[in-house]
């Protein structure tokens, strides 16, 4: 069996929805939902929250997560990369505890709605496919990149975004390949992908198809998730 670590990155700054990571949704901080998802997943051995805020850390501990460190400010800006956050977390755990997980599950706190079965399915997939570096959730894209363009801002001239199919922009959408976008719900990757390959995905990336997307980045998305959770109660 693999040693599986769940990491929930929850910085305190947010411009779109203020303090959205701890904003109450149906009486519970948003962060708490992801902690509960991780704790309810039988294949996850350890759950930590990476945050730059003592207030967030206190909430995380209240709901059962570990907070072994406060994330340094340089890894908690609007432009901080996931790679920096996870390199810091994994390096800290190895240096301070000698702890090196086999697999890491990223659960973003902006997703209060997930299926535990999806998390377990992705972990199991990674366990039986040792040649795969990472697995990402994807959902069908509503917009088709085969009908998208680059525009030269000076001349106004267009050039197609996709060039693998000649004049794909003139074809019926039914004849074009299915495309997916990463919906940020669940990521599973090998810890060495971060620490040795310095990547969040590595070279071999599997996709896990989902139909729903409950990532919260706007007030409208917050209200939609709130309504969904009320219906589920």
URKA-V879441 format. One record per pair of residues at least 4 apart in sequence whose C-alpha atoms are under 8 Angstrom apart, sorted by the first residue. I is the first residue (numbers start at 0). J is the second residue. D is the distance in Angstrom with one decimal. If there is no record, write none. Layout:
BEGIN
i:I j:J d:D
i:I j:J d:D
END
This chain:
BEGIN
i:0 j:126 d:7.9
i:1 j:100 d:7.7
i:1 j:101 d:5.7
i:1 j:102 d:6.9
i:1 j:126 d:7.0
i:2 j:43 d:7.6
i:2 j:44 d:6.4
i:2 j:100 d:5.0
i:2 j:101 d:5.2
i:2 j:102 d:6.4
i:3 j:42 d:7.0
i:3 j:43 d:5.0
i:3 j:44 d:5.4
i:3 j:45 d:6.8
i:3 j:100 d:5.7
i:3 j:101 d:6.0
i:3 j:102 d:4.8
i:3 j:103 d:5.8
i:3 j:104 d:7.3
i:4 j:43 d:6.1
i:4 j:44 d:6.0
i:4 j:45 d:5.0
i:4 j:46 d:6.1
i:4 j:47 d:7.7
i:4 j:100 d:6.1
i:4 j:101 d:7.9
i:4 j:102 d:6.3
i:4 j:103 d:4.9
i:4 j:104 d:6.1
i:5 j:37 d:6.6
i:5 j:43 d:6.6
i:5 j:44 d:7.9
i:5 j:45 d:6.1
i:5 j:46 d:4.8
i:5 j:47 d:6.3
i:5 j:103 d:5.7
i:5 j:104 d:4.5
i:5 j:105 d:6.0
i:5 j:106 d:7.1
i:6 j:46 d:6.1
i:6 j:47 d:5.1
i:6 j:48 d:5.7
i:6 j:49 d:6.9
i:6 j:103 d:7.1
i:6 j:104 d:6.1
i:6 j:105 d:5.2
i:6 j:106 d:6.4
i:7 j:33 d:7.3
i:7 j:34 d:7.4
i:7 j:46 d:7.8
i:7 j:47 d:6.4
i:7 j:48 d:4.7
i:7 j:49 d:6.1
i:7 j:105 d:6.0
i:7 j:106 d:5.1
i:7 j:107 d:5.6
i:7 j:108 d:6.4
i:8 j:48 d:5.8
i:8 j:49 d:4.8
i:8 j:50 d:6.2
i:8 j:84 d:7.7
i:8 j:105 d:7.8
i:8 j:106 d:7.5
i:8 j:107 d:6.2
i:8 j:108 d:7.0
i:9 j:20 d:6.3
i:9 j:30 d:7.5
i:9 j:48 d:6.8
i:9 j:49 d:6.0
i:9 j:50 d:5.0
i:9 j:51 d:7.7
i:9 j:55 d:7.6
i:9 j:107 d:7.5
i:9 j:108 d:6.4
i:10 j:20 d:7.7
i:10 j:49 d:7.5
i:10 j:50 d:4.9
i:10 j:51 d:5.6
i:10 j:52 d:7.0
i:10 j:75 d:5.9
i:11 j:18 d:6.2
i:11 j:20 d:7.2
i:11 j:50 d:7.1
i:11 j:51 d:6.5
i:11 j:52 d:6.0
i:11 j:55 d:7.2
i:11 j:75 d:8.0
i:12 j:17 d:7.4
i:12 j:18 d:6.4
i:12 j:75 d:7.8
i:12 j:76 d:7.5
i:12 j:77 d:7.8
i:13 j:17 d:5.3
i:13 j:18 d:5.9
i:13 j:19 d:6.8
i:13 j:77 d:8.0
i:15 j:216 d:6.2
i:15 j:217 d:6.0
i:16 j:216 d:6.7
i:16 j:217 d:6.1
i:16 j:218 d:6.7
i:18 j:22 d:6.0
i:19 j:29 d:7.1
i:19 j:109 d:7.5
i:20 j:28 d:7.2
i:20 j:29 d:5.4
i:20 j:30 d:5.3
i:20 j:108 d:5.9
i:20 j:109 d:6.3
i:21 j:28 d:4.5
i:21 j:29 d:5.1
i:21 j:30 d:5.5
i:21 j:31 d:7.9
i:21 j:55 d:7.1
i:22 j:27 d:7.8
i:22 j:28 d:5.2
i:22 j:29 d:5.7
i:23 j:27 d:4.9
i:23 j:28 d:4.3
i:23 j:29 d:6.0
i:24 j:28 d:6.1
i:24 j:29 d:6.1
i:24 j:225 d:6.1
i:25 j:225 d:6.5
i:25 j:228 d:7.6
i:25 j:229 d:7.4
i:27 j:31 d:6.7
i:27 j:32 d:7.8
i:28 j:32 d:7.4
i:29 j:33 d:7.6
i:29 j:108 d:6.4
i:29 j:109 d:6.8
i:29 j:110 d:7.8
i:29 j:111 d:6.1
i:30 j:34 d:6.6
i:30 j:59 d:7.2
i:30 j:108 d:4.9
i:30 j:109 d:7.4
i:30 j:111 d:7.6
i:31 j:35 d:6.1
i:31 j:58 d:7.8
i:31 j:59 d:6.8
i:31 j:62 d:6.1
i:31 j:108 d:7.9
i:32 j:36 d:6.2
i:32 j:108 d:7.4
i:32 j:110 d:7.8
i:32 j:111 d:5.1
i:32 j:112 d:7.5
i:33 j:37 d:6.3
i:33 j:106 d:6.3
i:33 j:107 d:7.1
i:33 j:108 d:5.6
i:33 j:110 d:6.9
i:33 j:111 d:6.2
i:34 j:38 d:6.2
i:34 j:46 d:7.3
i:34 j:59 d:7.5
i:34 j:62 d:6.9
i:34 j:63 d:7.2
i:34 j:64 d:6.4
i:35 j:39 d:6.0
i:35 j:62 d:7.5
i:35 j:63 d:8.0
i:36 j:40 d:6.4
i:36 j:113 d:7.3
i:36 j:114 d:8.0
i:36 j:115 d:6.3
i:37 j:43 d:6.7
i:37 j:46 d:6.5
i:37 j:106 d:7.9
i:38 j:43 d:7.2
i:38 j:46 d:7.0
i:38 j:63 d:7.9
i:39 j:115 d:7.1
i:40 j:115 d:6.0
i:40 j:118 d:7.2
i:40 j:119 d:6.6
i:41 j:119 d:7.7
i:42 j:119 d:6.5
i:42 j:122 d:7.4
i:46 j:64 d:5.4
i:46 j:65 d:6.2
i:47 j:64 d:5.3
i:47 j:65 d:4.5
i:47 j:66 d:5.6
i:47 j:67 d:7.4
i:48 j:56 d:7.4
i:48 j:59 d:6.8
i:48 j:64 d:6.5
i:48 j:65 d:6.3
i:48 j:66 d:5.4
i:49 j:66 d:6.7
i:49 j:68 d:7.2
i:49 j:69 d:6.8
i:49 j:70 d:6.0
i:49 j:84 d:7.8
i:49 j:88 d:7.2
i:50 j:55 d:6.7
i:50 j:56 d:6.6
i:50 j:66 d:8.0
i:50 j:68 d:8.0
i:50 j:69 d:5.7
i:50 j:70 d:5.2
i:50 j:75 d:7.8
i:51 j:55 d:7.9
i:51 j:69 d:5.2
i:51 j:70 d:4.5
i:51 j:71 d:6.3
i:51 j:72 d:6.5
i:51 j:75 d:6.5
i:52 j:56 d:6.1
i:52 j:69 d:6.8
i:52 j:70 d:7.9
i:53 j:57 d:6.1
i:53 j:69 d:7.3
i:54 j:58 d:6.5
i:55 j:59 d:6.1
i:56 j:60 d:6.2
i:56 j:66 d:6.1
i:56 j:69 d:7.8
i:57 j:61 d:6.2
i:58 j:62 d:6.5
i:59 j:63 d:6.5
i:59 j:64 d:5.4
i:59 j:65 d:7.3
i:59 j:66 d:7.3
i:60 j:64 d:5.0
i:60 j:65 d:5.9
i:60 j:66 d:6.8
i:70 j:74 d:6.7
i:70 j:75 d:7.1
i:70 j:84 d:7.9
i:71 j:75 d:6.9
i:72 j:76 d:7.0
i:73 j:79 d:7.4
i:74 j:79 d:5.4
i:74 j:80 d:7.5
i:74 j:83 d:6.3
i:74 j:84 d:5.9
i:75 j:79 d:6.0
i:75 j:84 d:7.9
i:79 j:83 d:6.8
i:79 j:84 d:7.6
i:80 j:84 d:6.7
i:81 j:85 d:6.2
i:81 j:199 d:7.3
i:82 j:86 d:5.8
i:82 j:193 d:6.9
i:82 j:197 d:7.2
i:82 j:198 d:6.4
i:82 j:199 d:5.9
i:83 j:87 d:6.1
i:84 j:88 d:6.3
i:85 j:89 d:6.0
i:85 j:193 d:7.2
i:86 j:90 d:5.8
i:86 j:193 d:6.2
i:86 j:194 d:6.3
i:86 j:197 d:8.0
i:87 j:91 d:6.0
i:88 j:92 d:6.3
i:89 j:93 d:6.2
i:89 j:99 d:7.3
i:89 j:190 d:7.6
i:89 j:194 d:7.5
i:90 j:94 d:6.0
i:90 j:194 d:7.7
i:91 j:95 d:5.8
i:91 j:96 d:7.9
i:92 j:96 d:5.4
i:92 j:97 d:6.4
i:92 j:98 d:5.4
i:92 j:99 d:7.2
i:93 j:97 d:4.2
i:93 j:98 d:4.7
i:93 j:99 d:5.8
i:94 j:98 d:7.8
i:99 j:190 d:7.5
i:100 j:190 d:6.4
i:101 j:189 d:5.8
i:101 j:190 d:5.9
i:101 j:191 d:7.9
i:102 j:122 d:7.9
i:102 j:187 d:6.8
i:102 j:188 d:5.7
i:102 j:189 d:4.5
i:102 j:190 d:5.6
i:103 j:187 d:5.6
i:103 j:188 d:5.4
i:103 j:189 d:6.0
i:103 j:190 d:5.9
i:104 j:185 d:7.0
i:104 j:186 d:5.7
i:104 j:187 d:4.5
i:104 j:188 d:6.7
i:105 j:185 d:5.9
i:105 j:186 d:5.1
i:105 j:187 d:6.3
i:106 j:110 d:7.7
i:106 j:184 d:6.6
i:106 j:185 d:5.4
i:106 j:186 d:7.0
i:107 j:183 d:7.3
i:107 j:184 d:6.7
i:107 j:185 d:7.4
i:109 j:214 d:5.5
i:109 j:215 d:5.2
i:109 j:216 d:7.4
i:110 j:184 d:6.3
i:110 j:213 d:5.9
i:110 j:214 d:5.0
i:110 j:215 d:6.5
i:111 j:213 d:7.4
i:111 j:214 d:7.9
i:111 j:224 d:7.5
i:112 j:213 d:6.4
i:112 j:224 d:7.4
i:112 j:228 d:7.7
i:113 j:117 d:7.6
i:113 j:184 d:7.5
i:114 j:118 d:7.0
i:115 j:119 d:6.4
i:116 j:120 d:6.0
i:117 j:121 d:6.2
i:118 j:122 d:6.3
i:118 j:185 d:7.0
i:119 j:123 d:6.1
i:120 j:124 d:6.1
i:121 j:125 d:6.4
i:121 j:134 d:6.9
i:121 j:187 d:6.9
i:121 j:207 d:7.2
i:122 j:126 d:6.3
i:122 j:187 d:6.8
i:123 j:127 d:6.4
i:124 j:128 d:6.1
i:125 j:129 d:6.4
i:125 j:131 d:6.8
i:125 j:133 d:7.4
i:125 j:134 d:7.4
i:125 j:187 d:7.7
i:125 j:188 d:7.8
i:130 j:203 d:7.5
i:131 j:203 d:5.2
i:131 j:204 d:6.2
i:131 j:205 d:6.9
i:132 j:188 d:5.9
i:132 j:189 d:6.0
i:132 j:192 d:6.6
i:132 j:200 d:6.4
i:132 j:201 d:5.3
i:132 j:202 d:6.5
i:132 j:203 d:5.2
i:132 j:204 d:6.0
i:133 j:186 d:7.4
i:133 j:187 d:5.6
i:133 j:188 d:4.1
i:133 j:189 d:6.5
i:133 j:199 d:7.9
i:133 j:200 d:5.3
i:133 j:201 d:6.7
i:133 j:203 d:6.7
i:133 j:204 d:5.0
i:133 j:205 d:6.3
i:134 j:186 d:6.0
i:134 j:187 d:5.3
i:134 j:188 d:6.3
i:134 j:200 d:7.7
i:134 j:204 d:5.6
i:134 j:205 d:4.6
i:134 j:206 d:5.5
i:134 j:207 d:6.8
i:135 j:181 d:6.8
i:135 j:183 d:7.7
i:135 j:185 d:6.4
i:135 j:186 d:4.8
i:135 j:187 d:6.6
i:135 j:204 d:7.3
i:135 j:205 d:6.4
i:135 j:206 d:5.1
i:135 j:207 d:6.0
i:136 j:181 d:5.8
i:136 j:182 d:6.1
i:136 j:183 d:6.6
i:136 j:184 d:6.3
i:136 j:185 d:5.8
i:136 j:186 d:6.6
i:136 j:206 d:5.8
i:136 j:207 d:4.7
i:136 j:208 d:5.9
i:136 j:209 d:6.6
i:137 j:179 d:5.8
i:137 j:180 d:5.3
i:137 j:181 d:4.3
i:137 j:182 d:5.4
i:137 j:183 d:7.8
i:137 j:206 d:6.2
i:137 j:207 d:5.9
i:137 j:208 d:5.1
i:137 j:209 d:6.0
i:138 j:179 d:5.3
i:138 j:180 d:5.6
i:138 j:181 d:6.5
i:138 j:182 d:6.2
i:138 j:208 d:5.7
i:138 j:209 d:5.1
i:138 j:210 d:5.4
i:138 j:211 d:7.0
i:138 j:212 d:7.5
i:139 j:177 d:7.5
i:139 j:178 d:6.2
i:139 j:179 d:4.5
i:139 j:180 d:6.5
i:139 j:208 d:8.0
i:139 j:209 d:7.8
i:139 j:210 d:6.9
i:140 j:178 d:5.9
i:140 j:179 d:4.8
i:140 j:180 d:5.6
i:143 j:147 d:7.0
i:143 j:172 d:7.9
i:143 j:178 d:7.3
i:144 j:160 d:6.8
i:144 j:161 d:6.7
i:145 j:159 d:7.7
i:145 j:160 d:6.9
i:145 j:161 d:5.4
i:145 j:167 d:5.8
i:145 j:168 d:5.7
i:145 j:175 d:7.5
i:146 j:159 d:7.5
i:146 j:160 d:7.7
i:146 j:161 d:7.9
i:146 j:167 d:7.0
i:146 j:168 d:4.5
i:146 j:169 d:7.9
i:147 j:159 d:6.3
i:147 j:160 d:5.6
i:147 j:161 d:7.5
i:147 j:168 d:7.5
i:148 j:157 d:6.1
i:148 j:158 d:5.6
i:148 j:159 d:4.5
i:148 j:160 d:4.9
i:149 j:157 d:5.7
i:149 j:158 d:5.2
i:149 j:159 d:6.1
i:149 j:160 d:6.0
i:150 j:155 d:5.9
i:150 j:156 d:5.7
i:150 j:157 d:4.6
i:150 j:158 d:6.5
i:151 j:155 d:5.1
i:151 j:156 d:5.4
i:151 j:157 d:6.5
i:152 j:156 d:7.8
i:159 j:168 d:7.6
i:161 j:167 d:7.7
i:162 j:166 d:7.8
i:162 j:167 d:7.7
i:166 j:170 d:7.2
i:167 j:175 d:7.5
i:170 j:174 d:6.8
i:170 j:175 d:7.3
i:171 j:175 d:7.1
i:182 j:212 d:6.4
i:182 j:214 d:7.4
i:183 j:214 d:7.2
i:184 j:212 d:7.6
i:184 j:213 d:7.9
i:184 j:214 d:7.0
i:188 j:192 d:7.0
i:188 j:199 d:7.3
i:188 j:200 d:6.7
i:189 j:193 d:7.5
i:190 j:194 d:6.4
i:191 j:195 d:5.1
i:191 j:196 d:6.7
i:192 j:196 d:4.8
i:192 j:197 d:6.3
i:192 j:198 d:5.8
i:192 j:199 d:6.5
i:192 j:200 d:6.8
i:192 j:201 d:5.6
i:193 j:197 d:4.6
i:193 j:198 d:5.0
i:193 j:199 d:5.7
i:193 j:200 d:8.0
i:193 j:201 d:8.0
i:194 j:198 d:8.0
i:196 j:201 d:6.6
i:200 j:204 d:6.4
i:213 j:220 d:7.2
i:213 j:224 d:6.4
i:214 j:220 d:7.3
i:215 j:220 d:5.2
i:215 j:221 d:5.7
i:215 j:224 d:7.9
i:216 j:220 d:6.6
i:216 j:221 d:7.5
i:217 j:221 d:6.3
i:218 j:222 d:6.3
i:219 j:223 d:6.3
i:220 j:224 d:6.2
i:221 j:225 d:6.2
i:222 j:226 d:6.2
i:223 j:227 d:6.3
i:224 j:228 d:6.2
i:225 j:229 d:6.3
i:226 j:230 d:6.4
i:227 j:231 d:6.4
i:228 j:232 d:6.4
END
